[in-house]
Amino acid sequence: MKSTGSEDSIASAKKAAYRILSYRDHSSYELTEKLLKKGFSKPHVSQTLQFLIKIQLIDDQKFAREWSRFRIEHHHYGPIRLRSELLKKGLLPEDTNALIRQLFEEYPPGPQIENTLSRRYKDFAALQEKKYRQRAFDYL
């Protein structure tokens, strides 16, 4: 039996999605945007996304947790920047807020701030001066 053009397009969309996901995980919004930019139709992208969710290659909650942990641990993101980035990636505000509350119980901001400042300012005594304190605040 010969496949239809629609089946070929869906197969092509899946193949493109696999290639995109081979580099790193993506949110469903990110993957949708990338597939649409590649010229796939909305119905084909939607079917592809449903399939990938069904086989658990796309999981927005898992993606958000892993992406956020990496950004906190390695890039020292704070809750405001993290929330902004997650919203840009298409996550829902209520899910984002709940995740951030959970993560910042796990990763209290105090040690993160000290770590960040200690890399920038080797001598904390300099922070006694108002201009250095203001620079440190601006940096954070």
Phi and psi restraints in degrees (value plus and minus 20) as a CYANA .aco file:
   2 LYS   PHI    -103.0   -63.0
   2 LYS   PSI     118.3   158.3
   3 SER   PHI     -99.5   -59.5
   3 SER   PSI     132.4   172.4
   4 THR   PHI    -105.3   -65.3
   4 THR   PSI     148.5   188.5
   5 GLY   PHI     -81.9   -41.9
   5 GLY   PSI     -56.2   -16.2
   6 SER   PHI     -84.0   -44.0
   6 SER   PSI     -63.5   -23.5
   7 GLU   PHI     -84.0   -44.0
   7 GLU   PSI     -58.9   -18.9
   8 ASP   PHI     -83.9   -43.9
   8 ASP   PSI     -61.8   -21.8
   9 SER   PHI     -85.0   -45.0
   9 SER   PSI     -60.3   -20.3
  10 ILE   PHI     -86.0   -46.0
  10 ILE   PSI     -62.4   -22.4
  11 ALA   PHI     -82.3   -42.3
  11 ALA   PSI     -59.9   -19.9
  12 SER   PHI     -86.1   -46.1
  12 SER   PSI     -60.2   -20.2
  13 ALA   PHI     -84.2   -44.2
  13 ALA   PSI     -61.1   -21.1
  14 LYS   PHI     -82.9   -42.9
  14 LYS   PSI     -63.0   -23.0
  15 LYS   PHI     -82.3   -42.3
  15 LYS   PSI     -63.2   -23.2
  16 ALA   PHI     -84.1   -44.1
  16 ALA   PSI     -60.9   -20.9
  17 ALA   PHI     -83.6   -43.6
  17 ALA   PSI     -63.7   -23.7
  18 TYR   PHI     -78.9   -38.9
  18 TYR   PSI     -62.1   -22.1
  19 ARG   PHI     -83.7   -43.7
  19 ARG   PSI     -64.4   -24.4
  20 ILE   PHI     -83.0   -43.0
  20 ILE   PSI     -64.3   -24.3
  21 LEU   PHI     -92.2   -52.2
  21 LEU   PSI     -36.2     3.8
  22 SER   PHI     -90.2   -50.2
  22 SER   PSI     -42.2    -2.2
  23 TYR   PHI    -102.3   -62.3
  23 TYR   PSI     -65.2   -25.2
  24 ARG   PHI    -186.8  -146.8
  24 ARG   PSI     143.8   183.8
  25 ASP   PHI     -88.3   -48.3
  25 ASP   PSI     133.2   173.2
  26 HIS   PHI    -155.2  -115.2
  26 HIS   PSI     134.8   174.8
  27 SER   PHI     -95.9   -55.9
  27 SER   PSI     143.2   183.2
  28 SER   PHI     -81.7   -41.7
  28 SER   PSI     -56.0   -16.0
  29 TYR   PHI     -83.7   -43.7
  29 TYR   PSI     -67.3   -27.3
  30 GLU   PHI     -80.0   -40.0
  30 GLU   PSI     -66.3   -26.3
  31 LEU   PHI     -84.8   -44.8
  31 LEU   PSI     -61.1   -21.1
  32 THR   PHI     -78.0   -38.0
  32 THR   PSI     -68.1   -28.1
  33 GLU   PHI     -80.6   -40.6
  33 GLU   PSI     -62.9   -22.9
  34 LYS   PHI     -85.8   -45.8
  34 LYS   PSI     -61.3   -21.3
  35 LEU   PHI     -88.4   -48.4
  35 LEU   PSI     -58.3   -18.3
  36 LEU   PHI     -84.8   -44.8
  36 LEU   PSI     -58.9   -18.9
  37 LYS   PHI     -84.2   -44.2
  37 LYS   PSI     -49.4    -9.4
  38 LYS   PHI     -97.2   -57.2
  38 LYS   PSI     -24.2    15.8
  39 GLY   PHI      79.4   119.4
  39 GLY   PSI     -12.3    27.7
  40 PHE   PHI     -98.4   -58.4
  40 PHE   PSI     127.1   167.1
  41 SER   PHI     -93.9   -53.9
  41 SER   PSI     137.3   177.3
  42 LYS   PHI     -77.9   -37.9
  42 LYS   PSI     -64.5   -24.5
  43 PRO   PHI     -82.2   -42.2
  43 PRO   PSI     -58.6   -18.6
  44 HIS   PHI     -89.2   -49.2
  44 HIS   PSI     -59.0   -19.0
  45 VAL   PHI     -85.0   -45.0
  45 VAL   PSI     -63.2   -23.2
  46 SER   PHI     -81.2   -41.2
  46 SER   PSI     -65.2   -25.2
  47 GLN   PHI     -84.1   -44.1
  47 GLN   PSI     -60.9   -20.9
  48 THR   PHI     -82.8   -42.8
  48 THR   PSI     -64.7   -24.7
  49 LEU   PHI     -82.6   -42.6
  49 LEU   PSI     -64.3   -24.3
  50 GLN   PHI     -78.8   -38.8
  50 GLN   PSI     -62.2   -22.2
  51 PHE   PHI     -83.0   -43.0
  51 PHE   PSI     -65.9   -25.9
  52 LEU   PHI     -85.8   -45.8
  52 LEU   PSI     -54.4   -14.4
  53 ILE   PHI     -88.0   -48.0
  53 ILE   PSI     -62.9   -22.9
  54 LYS   PHI     -80.1   -40.1
  54 LYS   PSI     -60.1   -20.1
  55 ILE   PHI    -111.1   -71.1
  55 ILE   PSI     -11.3    28.7
  56 GLN   PHI      45.2    85.2
  56 GLN   PSI      11.0    51.0
  57 LEU   PHI    -107.3   -67.3
  57 LEU   PSI     -39.5     0.5
  58 ILE   PHI    -140.1  -100.1
  58 ILE   PSI     103.6   143.6
  59 ASP   PHI    -167.9  -127.9
  59 ASP   PSI      81.2   121.2
  60 ASP   PHI     -80.2   -40.2
  60 ASP   PSI     -57.9   -17.9
  61 GLN   PHI     -86.2   -46.2
  61 GLN   PSI     -65.8   -25.8
  62 LYS   PHI     -83.8   -43.8
  62 LYS   PSI     -64.6   -24.6
  63 PHE   PHI     -77.3   -37.3
  63 PHE   PSI     -68.1   -28.1
  64 ALA   PHI     -81.9   -41.9
  64 ALA   PSI     -62.9   -22.9
  65 ARG   PHI     -82.5   -42.5
  65 ARG   PSI     -70.2   -30.2
  66 GLU   PHI     -86.9   -46.9
  66 GLU   PSI     -64.1   -24.1
  67 TRP   PHI     -82.4   -42.4
  67 TRP   PSI     -63.5   -23.5
  68 SER   PHI     -86.1   -46.1
  68 SER   PSI     -65.2   -25.2
  69 ARG   PHI     -78.3   -38.3
  69 ARG   PSI     -64.2   -24.2
  70 PHE   PHI     -81.3   -41.3
  70 PHE   PSI     -65.0   -25.0
  71 ARG   PHI     -85.7   -45.7
  71 ARG   PSI     -55.5   -15.5
  72 ILE   PHI     -90.3   -50.3
  72 ILE   PSI     -67.9   -27.9
  73 GLU   PHI     -91.1   -51.1
  73 GLU   PSI     -59.6   -19.6
  74 HIS   PHI    -124.9   -84.9
  74 HIS   PSI     -45.7    -5.7
  75 HIS   PHI    -135.4   -95.4
  75 HIS   PSI     -24.1    15.9
  76 HIS   PHI      38.7    78.7
  76 HIS   PSI      20.4    60.4
  77 TYR   PHI     -85.8   -45.8
  77 TYR   PSI     122.6   162.6
  78 GLY   PHI    -114.5   -74.5
  78 GLY   PSI     155.6   195.6
  79 PRO   PHI     -82.9   -42.9
  79 PRO   PSI     -54.6   -14.6
  80 ILE   PHI     -88.2   -48.2
  80 ILE   PSI     -68.7   -28.7
  81 ARG   PHI     -86.7   -46.7
  81 ARG   PSI     -60.2   -20.2
  82 LEU   PHI     -81.1   -41.1
  82 LEU   PSI     -65.4   -25.4
  83 ARG   PHI     -80.3   -40.3
  83 ARG   PSI     -65.9   -25.9
  84 SER   PHI     -78.8   -38.8
  84 SER   PSI     -66.4   -26.4
  85 GLU   PHI     -85.6   -45.6
  85 GLU   PSI     -61.3   -21.3
  86 LEU   PHI     -85.8   -45.8
  86 LEU   PSI     -58.4   -18.4
  87 LEU   PHI     -85.5   -45.5
  87 LEU   PSI     -56.7   -16.7
  88 LYS   PHI     -84.5   -44.5
  88 LYS   PSI     -47.6    -7.6
  89 LYS   PHI    -105.4   -65.4
  89 LYS   PSI     -15.2    24.8
  90 GLY   PHI      69.9   109.9
  90 GLY   PSI      -6.5    33.5
  91 LEU   PHI    -101.4   -61.4
  91 LEU   PSI     131.5   171.5
  92 LEU   PHI     -92.1   -52.1
  92 LEU   PSI     122.3   162.3
  93 PRO   PHI     -76.3   -36.3
  93 PRO   PSI     -61.7   -21.7
  94 GLU   PHI     -87.4   -47.4
  94 GLU   PSI     -58.1   -18.1
  95 ASP   PHI     -86.9   -46.9
  95 ASP   PSI     -60.4   -20.4
  96 THR   PHI     -83.0   -43.0
  96 THR   PSI     -66.1   -26.1
  97 ASN   PHI     -82.6   -42.6
  97 ASN   PSI     -63.1   -23.1
  98 ALA   PHI     -83.3   -43.3
  98 ALA   PSI     -62.9   -22.9
  99 LEU   PHI     -83.3   -43.3
  99 LEU   PSI     -63.7   -23.7
 100 ILE   PHI     -84.0   -44.0
 100 ILE   PSI     -62.5   -22.5
 101 ARG   PHI     -78.2   -38.2
 101 ARG   PSI     -66.3   -26.3
 102 GLN   PHI     -83.2   -43.2
 102 GLN   PSI     -66.5   -26.5
 103 LEU   PHI     -86.3   -46.3
 103 LEU   PSI     -58.4   -18.4
 104 PHE   PHI    -101.9   -61.9
 104 PHE   PSI     -24.7    15.3
 105 GLU   PHI     -98.1   -58.1
 105 GLU   PSI     -58.9   -18.9
 106 GLU   PHI     -91.2   -51.2
 106 GLU   PSI     -60.9   -20.9
 107 TYR   PHI    -140.0  -100.0
 107 TYR   PSI      62.2   102.2
 108 PRO   PHI     -79.8   -39.8
 108 PRO   PSI     122.4   162.4
 109 PRO   PHI     -88.9   -48.9
 109 PRO   PSI     -43.6    -3.6
 110 GLY   PHI     -73.6   -33.6
 110 GLY   PSI     -78.3   -38.3
 111 PRO   PHI     -81.1   -41.1
 111 PRO   PSI     -53.4   -13.4
 112 GLN   PHI     -83.5   -43.5
 112 GLN   PSI     -63.2   -23.2
 113 ILE   PHI     -84.5   -44.5
 113 ILE   PSI     -65.8   -25.8
 114 GLU   PHI     -79.9   -39.9
 114 GLU   PSI     -63.8   -23.8
 115 ASN   PHI     -78.4   -38.4
 115 ASN   PSI     -68.8   -28.8
 116 THR   PHI     -82.0   -42.0
 116 THR   PSI     -66.3   -26.3
 117 LEU   PHI     -87.6   -47.6
 117 LEU   PSI     -55.8   -15.8
 118 SER   PHI     -87.6   -47.6
 118 SER   PSI     -48.5    -8.5
 119 ARG   PHI     -93.3   -53.3
 119 ARG   PSI     -54.0   -14.0
 120 ARG   PHI    -104.1   -64.1
 120 ARG   PSI     -60.7   -20.7
 121 TYR   PHI    -141.5  -101.5
 121 TYR   PSI      88.3   128.3
 122 LYS   PHI     -90.3   -50.3
 122 LYS   PSI     -46.9    -6.9
 123 ASP   PHI    -137.4   -97.4
 123 ASP   PSI      86.1   126.1
 124 PHE   PHI     -86.2   -46.2
 124 PHE   PSI     -38.8     1.2
 125 ALA   PHI     -81.8   -41.8
 125 ALA   PSI     -49.3    -9.3
 126 ALA   PHI     -83.3   -43.3
 126 ALA   PSI     -44.7    -4.7
 127 LEU   PHI     -93.7   -53.7
 127 LEU   PSI     -24.0    16.0
 128 GLN   PHI     -90.7   -50.7
 128 GLN   PSI     -48.4    -8.4
 129 GLU   PHI     -98.7   -58.7
 129 GLU   PSI     118.6   158.6
 130 LYS   PHI     -78.9   -38.9
 130 LYS   PSI     -62.3   -22.3
 131 LYS   PHI     -85.7   -45.7
 131 LYS   PSI     -56.1   -16.1
 132 TYR   PHI     -92.7   -52.7
 132 TYR   PSI     -57.1   -17.1
 133 ARG   PHI     -82.2   -42.2
 133 ARG   PSI     -63.1   -23.1
 134 GLN   PHI     -84.4   -44.4
 134 GLN   PSI     -61.4   -21.4
 135 ARG   PHI     -82.2   -42.2
 135 ARG   PSI     -62.4   -22.4
 136 ALA   PHI     -83.5   -43.5
 136 ALA   PSI     -62.5   -22.5
 137 PHE   PHI     -82.9   -42.9
 137 PHE   PSI     -64.8   -24.8
 138 ASP   PHI     -81.7   -41.7
 138 ASP   PSI     -59.0   -19.0
 139 TYR   PHI     -83.8   -43.8
 139 TYR   PSI     -61.9   -21.9
